Amino acid sequence: MIMQPIKTALCSFGMSGRLFHAPFIETLPHFELYAVWERSKKLAAEKYPSIISYDSYEELLADDAIELVIVNTPNVTHFEYAKKALLAGKHVIVEKPFTVHSDQAKELQTLSEEQNKKLVVYHNRRFDSDFKTVKKVIDEGYLGKIVEAEIHFDRYKQELSPKTHKETPGDGTGALYDLGSHLIDQALTLFGLPDAVFGDIRIIREVSKVDDYFEVLLYYPELRVRLKSSYLVREPLAAYSLHGTLGSFVKSRGDVQEANLDKKILPNTDAWGIEPETEKGLLHTEKSGTVVRDYIDTLQGNYNDYFKQVYEAIRFDKPVPVSAEDGLNVIRVIEAAFESNDEKKVVKF
């Protein structure tokens, strides 16, 4: 049952707002895309004529009609803007990475509890088709006990991003905070918190001023998980490689949602988030004593499920899809990886 839609405000109408938030808020009856903070360019009304565009964040937060604020601004602002929204009595979604520092994440977590408001981190990649399929393979025991896992998020990108805040050295910039947040969240979702962390974080492009390569190794008692990203990988590698006592599973990063959103395809059809048949993962394992090597069907990806769970959390006090604790743990791993990189040693977690 859908009660009154949640009036929702965006803190920005850049790529994140246009691609990863507005289309879902627009198409789901659970929400109303009500307002946006636009400092200079007024672009949101071209797409959403009824939207209210505020010149300042203070004006937006003073609007009592707004229930939910989506903080989708540069990483270094997440803590400040989320804190202001919670103090203004709003529920909050914070883009990944949750915060830059773990003490900031803890403060927001405590504040949300004091304010009795929902605080949700936007780790949308949990709802990718490829990751959902990997999780199913693990959960259903196809591989036996997992002993090794490797997750990649690689690109080939010689040029710098046009978003200067992403390429300028400072708190919360670089590939580990950007793509690494996704990989760490997925690893922690699958395997829980590690015992120790090793990090190798580098700048490999001549034009780059922030890290564009990382390898993070998570140590578990009987498992090793390697998280890897590079901006100089022209030939794609498997995004997921998992090996267990019964067999292996290898899967590409085949989720189509971001590409379709970029093509302005709305997420409102039954076919949304279905991967091409060519992206099926390879399962090579043993079932009932028989060796099986076959490509298996990929589950459907759908970021709509994230937003529906946010609605259920706000309206019916159900669990949020990604908690502040989840977001905090990702930042703790990032901090441990940087500490490891600086000291050239494994860091206990």
C-alpha positions as CSV (number, residue, x, y, z in Angstrom):
1,M,0.0,0.0,0.0
2,I,1.3,3.4,-1.0
3,M,0.4,6.2,1.5
4,Q,1.2,9.9,0.9
5,P,4.2,10.2,-1.5
6,I,7.4,11.5,0.2
7,K,8.2,15.0,-0.9
8,T,11.9,14.8,-1.8
9,A,14.6,17.4,-2.5
10,L,17.9,17.0,-4.3
11,C,21.0,18.9,-3.2
12,S,22.3,19.1,-6.7
13,F,21.1,18.5,-10.3
14,G,24.4,17.4,-11.7
15,M,25.1,13.9,-13.2
16,S,24.2,12.1,-9.9
17,G,20.9,13.9,-9.5
18,R,19.9,13.6,-13.2
19,L,20.9,9.9,-13.6
20,F,20.8,8.1,-10.3
21,H,18.1,9.9,-8.3
22,A,15.6,12.0,-10.2
23,P,14.5,9.2,-12.6
24,F,13.5,7.0,-9.8
25,I,11.9,9.7,-7.7
26,E,10.0,10.8,-10.8
27,T,8.7,7.4,-11.8
28,L,7.9,5.8,-8.5
29,P,4.5,6.8,-7.0
30,H,6.1,6.5,-3.5
31,F,7.9,9.8,-4.0
32,E,7.4,13.3,-5.3
33,L,10.3,15.2,-6.8
34,Y,9.5,18.4,-5.0
35,A,12.6,20.6,-4.8
36,V,16.2,21.1,-5.8
37,W,19.1,23.3,-4.6
38,E,20.6,25.0,-7.7
39,R,23.2,27.6,-6.9
40,S,23.5,29.2,-10.4
41,K,22.2,27.3,-13.4
42,K,18.5,26.5,-13.2
43,L,18.3,23.3,-15.2
44,A,16.0,21.1,-13.3
45,A,12.8,22.9,-14.4
46,E,13.6,22.1,-18.0
47,K,12.9,18.5,-17.2
48,Y,10.6,18.9,-14.2
49,P,8.5,22.0,-14.7
50,S,6.8,21.8,-11.3
51,I,10.0,21.5,-9.3
52,I,10.9,24.2,-6.8
53,S,14.5,25.5,-7.3
54,Y,16.0,27.1,-4.2
55,D,19.0,29.4,-4.4
56,S,20.3,28.4,-1.0
57,Y,20.4,25.2,1.1
58,E,19.0,27.1,4.1
59,E,15.9,28.0,2.1
60,L,15.4,24.4,1.0
61,L,15.8,23.1,4.6
62,A,13.3,25.7,5.9
63,D,10.6,24.3,3.7
64,D,8.5,22.2,6.0
65,A,6.9,20.2,3.2
66,I,10.2,18.5,2.4
67,E,10.5,15.1,4.2
68,L,13.6,13.6,2.5
69,V,16.8,15.3,1.4
70,I,19.2,13.6,-1.0
71,V,22.8,14.8,-0.4
72,N,24.4,14.2,-3.8
73,T,27.1,16.9,-3.7
74,P,30.9,16.5,-3.7
75,N,32.3,14.0,-1.2
76,V,33.8,16.6,1.1
77,T,30.4,18.3,1.7
78,H,28.5,15.1,2.6
79,F,29.0,15.4,6.4
80,E,28.1,19.1,6.6
81,Y,25.0,18.9,4.4
82,A,23.7,15.7,5.9
83,K,24.1,17.1,9.4
84,K,22.2,20.3,8.5
85,A,19.4,18.2,7.0
86,L,19.1,16.0,10.0
87,L,19.1,19.0,12.4
88,A,16.3,20.5,10.2
89,G,14.2,17.4,10.8
90,K,14.6,15.7,7.5
91,H,15.2,12.1,6.5
92,V,18.5,11.9,4.5
93,I,20.0,9.8,1.7
94,V,23.7,10.4,1.4
95,E,25.6,9.6,-1.8
96,K,28.6,7.3,-1.4
97,P,31.1,7.7,0.1
98,F,29.1,8.3,3.2
99,T,31.6,10.8,4.7
100,V,35.3,11.4,4.3
101,H,36.3,10.4,7.9
102,S,34.8,7.7,10.1
103,D,34.3,10.0,13.1
104,Q,32.0,12.1,10.8
105,A,30.0,9.0,10.0
106,K,29.7,8.1,13.6
107,E,28.4,11.6,14.4
108,L,25.8,11.5,11.7
109,Q,24.7,8.0,12.9
110,T,24.2,9.3,16.4
111,L,22.5,12.4,15.3
112,S,20.0,10.5,13.1
113,E,19.1,8.4,16.1
114,E,18.7,11.4,18.3
115,Q,16.5,13.1,15.7
116,N,14.6,9.9,15.1
117,K,15.2,10.3,11.3
118,K,16.2,7.8,8.7
119,L,19.7,8.1,7.4
120,V,20.5,6.0,4.4
121,V,23.7,5.6,2.3
122,Y,23.4,5.3,-1.5
123,H,25.3,2.2,-2.2
124,N,23.2,1.5,-5.2
125,R,25.6,-1.2,-6.6
126,R,24.1,-3.7,-4.2
127,F,21.2,-3.6,-6.7
128,D,23.2,-4.3,-9.8
129,S,22.3,-7.4,-11.7
130,D,25.9,-8.8,-11.6
131,F,26.3,-8.4,-7.9
132,K,22.9,-9.8,-7.1
133,T,23.8,-12.9,-9.1
134,V,27.2,-13.3,-7.4
135,K,25.4,-13.0,-4.0
136,K,22.9,-15.7,-5.0
137,V,25.8,-18.1,-6.1
138,I,27.5,-17.6,-2.7
139,D,24.3,-17.8,-0.6
140,E,23.1,-21.0,-2.3
141,G,26.4,-22.7,-1.7
142,Y,27.3,-23.5,-5.3
143,L,31.0,-23.0,-4.7
144,G,31.2,-24.6,-1.2
145,K,33.3,-22.6,1.3
146,I,34.7,-19.5,-0.4
147,V,38.5,-19.3,-0.1
148,E,39.3,-16.5,-2.5
149,A,37.4,-13.6,-4.2
150,E,38.4,-10.8,-6.5
151,I,36.3,-7.8,-7.4
152,H,37.3,-5.3,-10.1
153,F,36.0,-2.0,-11.3
154,D,38.4,-1.0,-14.1
155,R,38.3,1.7,-16.7
156,Y,40.4,3.0,-19.6
157,K,40.4,6.7,-19.2
158,Q,43.5,8.7,-20.1
159,E,41.7,12.1,-19.8
160,L,40.7,13.8,-16.5
161,S,37.1,14.0,-15.5
162,P,35.4,17.4,-16.4
163,K,34.3,17.4,-12.7
164,T,37.2,19.4,-11.3
165,H,36.3,18.5,-7.7
166,K,37.0,14.9,-8.5
167,E,40.5,15.6,-9.9
168,T,41.7,18.1,-7.3
169,P,43.7,16.7,-4.5
170,G,41.9,17.0,-1.1
171,D,39.8,15.1,1.4
172,G,37.7,12.4,-0.2
173,T,39.0,12.5,-3.7
174,G,40.5,9.7,-5.8
175,A,39.5,6.3,-7.0
176,L,39.5,4.6,-3.7
177,Y,36.8,6.9,-2.3
178,D,35.0,6.9,-5.6
179,L,34.9,3.4,-7.1
180,G,36.5,1.8,-4.1
181,S,33.4,2.6,-2.0
182,H,31.3,0.4,-4.2
183,L,33.8,-2.5,-4.1
184,I,34.3,-2.3,-0.3
185,D,30.5,-2.2,0.3
186,Q,30.0,-5.2,-1.9
187,A,32.8,-7.2,-0.2
188,L,31.4,-6.3,3.3
189,T,27.9,-7.3,2.2
190,L,29.1,-10.7,1.0
191,F,31.7,-11.5,3.7
192,G,31.4,-9.2,6.7
193,L,34.2,-7.2,8.4
194,P,37.8,-8.3,7.8
195,D,40.4,-9.0,10.4
196,A,43.0,-6.9,8.6
197,V,43.5,-4.7,5.5
198,F,46.4,-4.1,3.1
199,G,46.3,-1.2,0.6
200,D,48.4,-0.3,-2.4
201,I,47.2,3.1,-3.7
202,R,48.9,4.9,-6.6
203,I,48.7,7.6,-9.3
204,I,49.5,5.9,-12.7
205,R,48.4,8.5,-15.3
206,E,50.7,11.4,-15.9
207,V,47.9,13.9,-16.0
208,S,46.3,12.7,-12.7
209,K,46.7,14.5,-9.4
210,V,44.6,12.0,-7.3
211,D,44.9,8.2,-7.0
212,D,43.6,6.4,-10.0
213,Y,44.8,2.9,-9.1
214,F,44.3,0.8,-6.0
215,E,44.5,-2.7,-4.8
216,V,43.0,-3.5,-1.4
217,L,43.4,-6.9,0.2
218,L,40.9,-7.9,3.0
219,Y,42.1,-10.6,5.3
220,Y,39.6,-13.1,6.8
221,P,40.5,-16.2,8.9
222,E,40.1,-18.6,5.9
223,L,39.4,-16.2,3.0
224,R,41.2,-13.4,1.1
225,V,39.3,-10.8,-0.8
226,R,41.1,-8.6,-3.4
227,L,39.5,-5.3,-4.5
228,K,41.1,-3.7,-7.6
229,S,40.6,-0.7,-9.8
230,S,42.7,1.0,-12.4
231,Y,42.0,3.7,-15.0
232,L,44.5,2.1,-17.5
233,V,42.8,-1.2,-18.2
234,R,41.8,-1.2,-21.9
235,E,40.9,-4.8,-22.1
236,P,38.2,-5.6,-19.5
237,L,38.9,-8.3,-16.9
238,A,36.3,-10.3,-15.1
239,A,34.5,-8.1,-12.5
240,Y,34.0,-11.0,-10.1
241,S,36.1,-14.1,-9.7
242,L,35.2,-16.3,-6.8
243,H,36.8,-19.6,-5.9
244,G,35.6,-22.1,-3.3
245,T,36.1,-25.7,-2.2
246,L,33.6,-26.9,-4.9
247,G,34.3,-24.7,-7.8
248,S,34.6,-21.2,-9.3
249,F,32.3,-18.5,-10.6
250,V,33.4,-15.7,-13.0
251,K,31.2,-12.8,-14.0
252,S,31.5,-9.6,-16.0
253,R,30.3,-6.2,-14.8
254,G,27.2,-6.4,-17.1
255,D,24.6,-4.3,-15.3
256,V,22.9,-2.0,-17.8
257,Q,21.2,0.5,-15.6
258,E,23.7,3.3,-15.6
259,A,24.1,3.1,-19.4
260,N,20.3,3.2,-19.9
261,L,19.9,6.1,-17.6
262,D,22.6,7.9,-19.5
263,K,20.4,7.3,-22.7
264,K,17.5,8.9,-20.8
265,I,15.6,5.6,-20.6
266,L,13.3,5.7,-17.7
267,P,13.3,2.9,-15.1
268,N,9.6,2.2,-15.5
269,T,9.3,-1.0,-17.5
270,D,9.3,-4.7,-16.7
271,A,12.5,-5.1,-18.8
272,W,14.4,-2.6,-16.7
273,G,17.8,-3.8,-15.5
274,I,17.9,-7.0,-17.6
275,E,21.4,-7.8,-18.8
276,P,22.2,-9.1,-22.3
277,E,22.4,-12.9,-22.6
278,T,26.1,-12.6,-23.6
279,E,26.9,-11.3,-20.1
280,K,26.0,-14.5,-18.2
281,G,28.5,-15.7,-15.6
282,L,30.4,-19.0,-15.9
283,L,29.8,-21.5,-13.1
284,H,32.3,-24.4,-12.9
285,T,31.6,-26.5,-9.9
286,E,30.4,-29.8,-8.6
287,K,26.8,-30.8,-8.0
288,S,26.0,-34.2,-6.4
289,G,29.3,-35.6,-7.4
290,T,29.1,-34.4,-11.0
291,V,31.3,-31.7,-12.4
292,V,29.2,-28.9,-14.0
293,R,30.5,-26.1,-16.3
294,D,27.8,-23.9,-17.6
295,Y,26.7,-20.3,-18.0
296,I,23.9,-19.3,-15.5
297,D,21.1,-16.8,-15.8
298,T,21.7,-13.3,-14.4
299,L,19.3,-11.9,-11.9
300,Q,17.5,-8.6,-12.8
301,G,19.1,-5.4,-11.5
302,N,16.9,-2.7,-10.2
303,Y,17.7,0.5,-8.3
304,N,13.9,1.0,-7.8
305,D,14.2,-1.7,-5.1
306,Y,16.5,0.6,-3.1
307,F,14.1,3.5,-3.2
308,K,11.1,1.3,-2.4
309,Q,13.0,0.1,0.7
310,V,13.7,3.8,1.7
311,Y,9.9,4.4,1.4
312,E,9.1,1.4,3.6
313,A,11.7,2.6,6.1
314,I,10.2,6.1,6.3
315,R,6.5,5.3,6.2
316,F,6.5,2.0,8.1
317,D,9.7,2.1,10.1
318,K,11.2,-0.9,8.3
319,P,15.0,-1.4,7.9
320,V,16.8,0.9,5.5
321,P,18.5,-0.7,2.5
322,V,21.9,0.6,3.5
323,S,22.5,1.7,7.0
324,A,24.7,4.4,8.5
325,E,26.7,1.6,10.1
326,D,27.2,0.1,6.7
327,G,28.5,3.4,5.3
328,L,30.7,3.9,8.4
329,N,32.4,0.5,7.9
330,V,33.2,1.3,4.3
331,I,35.0,4.5,5.4
332,R,36.8,2.5,8.1
333,V,38.2,0.2,5.5
334,I,39.2,3.1,3.3
335,E,41.1,4.7,6.2
336,A,42.8,1.4,7.0
337,A,43.8,1.0,3.4
338,F,45.4,4.5,3.3
339,E,47.2,3.8,6.6
340,S,48.5,0.5,5.2
341,N,49.7,2.3,2.0
342,D,51.5,5.0,4.0
343,E,53.1,2.6,6.4
344,K,53.7,-0.3,3.9
345,K,52.2,-2.9,6.2
346,V,49.1,-4.9,6.9
347,V,46.8,-3.0,9.3
348,K,44.7,-4.8,11.9
349,F,41.0,-3.8,11.5
